[in-house]
Amino acid sequence: MTLPREALVEAAERWGTPLYVTDLDRAAANAHAWRTALPGALVAYAVKANPDQALLDRLAGEGFGFEVVGPIELALAERAGCPPERMVVNGVGQADADLRDALATGALVNAESLGALETLVSAPSRGRIGLRINPALDAATHPHLATGSAGAKFGIALDEIPAALERLGDPPASIGAHIGSAIADPGPYRMLASVLASLAERSGAERIDIGGGFGGKPEAFASAIREHLAETGRLIVEPGRSVVADAGWLVTRVVRVQARGHIVADAGMTELLRPMLYGARHPVTLLAGGAPIAERSWTLSGPVCEAGDVLARELDLGTDAGEGALLAIGEAGAYGLAMASGYNGRLRPAQAVIDGGELRLSRRRETLSDVIGRDA
Ligand SMILES: Cc1ncc(COP(=O)(O)O)c(C=O)c1O
């Protein structure tokens, strides 16, 4: 994927750093690739990956649906104009009131436990209730990203499914699972499709929800899924990362160079937690040179008071990556800004978007008045 170098430099000049830039044209193209790979399926973008309103507006406008967790994401998706028939609500620890409210909107609401199912079935409005199951499937990914294994907290266990179907009475509006994130191998999806196909047949479920987690382009995953689920018009997919990861960059400026091999930037774990949380690797590119530095292998560190606040290791960015240099951290469109925190008194960064080739600010930087004076 090519780097929109000029747009990133211009965005940093206009709105300062650290700054997220998301290319909406690329994200929309990635979402369309899912639609092409699984004709007729509901492509419900996982809002948690990047809840930028401009991104949601664009995807809703192009007919995509949304996978949401909790009332805030639901509100963002509604604000983008997504109709309830394209909305899928998940979440393992949802409050009863939130589950009932979500059901009343007309969205598909997945029960992840027998307790949540009880709340949904006894709600005053009989809406579209689906079952998210735990398929007891191990996908090769970081342990924090594996959500479909037998010991994970997510989903209704296989041996609880008969009781769930009995309590539901009618066939579920959907039966599905989400087995994890950043899964590079399509193999687990072949197995998941086989499990869901037989459960759908047994239960008469209207739709089959294969979840998200795809660590690559759609084609290979889609063909693994189609081996057991050829009728793609019944499917729901919930891609997050594969829609936005390569469409986003974190632009950061070098603030200081420490003698012990650290380039210290104005972005760190508070802006991009993935390297610290999952050992994720993100490509780093020098956008504009700064002061001269020695030729050696550098660690790109953030400004936070944590020794683990490292964005990348063993970097060779050339000899002008010193103070003032501008860097782009790639593959940062998913779970970047979405996981940003205010730890160490950091203000959450701004986000710009490239929309129809044009740059604009979609979310302003947090200010001191946003975070101060909230004492009760
Ligand atoms: C239920 C559900 N669906 C979809 C996704 C999206 O996953 P990914 O961004 O890896 O595609 C997630 C992510 O955690 C999820 O929990």
The ligand as an SDF file (V2000), in Angstrom:
LIG
                    3D

 16 16  0  0  0  0  0  0  0  0999 V2000
  -17.6430   -9.4240   18.1460 C   0  0  0  0  0  0  0  0  0  0  0  0
  -16.5730   -8.8350   17.3190 C   0  0  0  0  0  0  0  0  0  0  0  0
  -16.7470   -8.7470   15.9820 N   0  0  0  0  0  0  0  0  0  0  0  0
  -15.8060   -8.2080   15.1810 C   0  0  0  0  0  0  0  0  0  0  0  0
  -14.6130   -7.7470   15.6870 C   0  0  0  0  0  0  0  0  0  0  0  0
  -13.6000   -7.1740   14.7400 C   0  0  0  0  0  0  0  0  0  0  0  0
  -12.4010   -7.8620   14.7460 O   0  0  0  0  0  0  0  0  0  0  0  0
  -11.2400   -7.4400   13.7430 P   0  0  0  0  0  0  0  0  0  0  0  0
  -11.0310   -5.9820   13.9130 O   0  0  0  0  0  0  0  0  0  0  0  0
  -10.0670   -8.2230   14.1710 O   0  0  0  0  0  0  0  0  0  0  0  0
  -11.7270   -7.7710   12.3700 O   0  0  0  0  0  0  0  0  0  0  0  0
  -14.3750   -7.8290   17.0600 C   0  0  0  0  0  0  0  0  0  0  0  0
  -13.0940   -7.3730   17.6220 C   0  0  0  0  0  0  0  0  0  0  0  0
  -12.6990   -7.5850   18.7020 O   0  0  0  0  0  0  0  0  0  0  0  0
  -15.3840   -8.3760   17.8950 C   0  0  0  0  0  0  0  0  0  0  0  0
  -15.2130   -8.4600   19.2150 O   0  0  0  0  0  0  0  0  0  0  0  0
  1  2  1  0
  2  3  1  0
  2 15  2  0
  3  4  2  0
  4  5  1  0
  5  6  1  0
  5 12  2  0
  6  7  1  0
  7  8  1  0
  8  9  2  0
  8 10  1  0
  8 11  1  0
 12 13  1  0
 12 15  1  0
 13 14  2  0
 15 16  1  0
M  END
$$$$
